[in-house]
Amino acid sequence: MEESPLSRAPSRGGVNFLNVARTYIPNTKVECHYTLPPGTMPSASDWIGIFKVEAACVRDYHTFVWSSVPESTTDGSPIHTSVQFQASYLPKPGAQLYQFRYVNRQGQVCGQSPPFQFREPRPMDELVTLEEADGGSDILLVVPKATVLQNQLDESQQERNDLM
């Protein structure tokens, strides 16, 4: 890792981060999926860091993990892989924006994700609305999402038990 300012590789043909959420819940591990472009030779010295968006140096990371190096690669094919950030090393919740950055063994940033935040889920994020299927009622029911998911799981298990 260098102390010099970030030297970013061109974004064209760079590392592409996949399925980056706008927010991550603190105290839960975060899985980071990414694709290396064709012809890229990953190294055990490459790493993925979580940086504040305004970070200007590769040493300004909040936390990092070493990139995964696949055992076998097909020449000319992109490499899809992922890493996990453990919950205890993640930033505290707040308004700060972060992004994943892939840093190669030479200390160059070869790709960065869209910005995201770490924040507690808002109560409304955990609620769902239910309406009657026939549409003849003016009643709207608001229930916790966990209750709906648990009911669906119970129904599925009951159907499986009935088939046995």
Secondary structure, 3 states (H helix, E strand, C coil): CCCCECEECCCCCCCEEECCCCEECCCCCEEEEEEECCCCCCCCCCEEEEEECCCCECCCEEEEEECCCCCCCCCCCCEEEEEEECHHHCCCCCCCCEEEEEECCCCEEEEECCCEEECCCCHHHHEEEECCCCCCCCCCEEEEHHHHHHHHHHHHHHHHHHHC
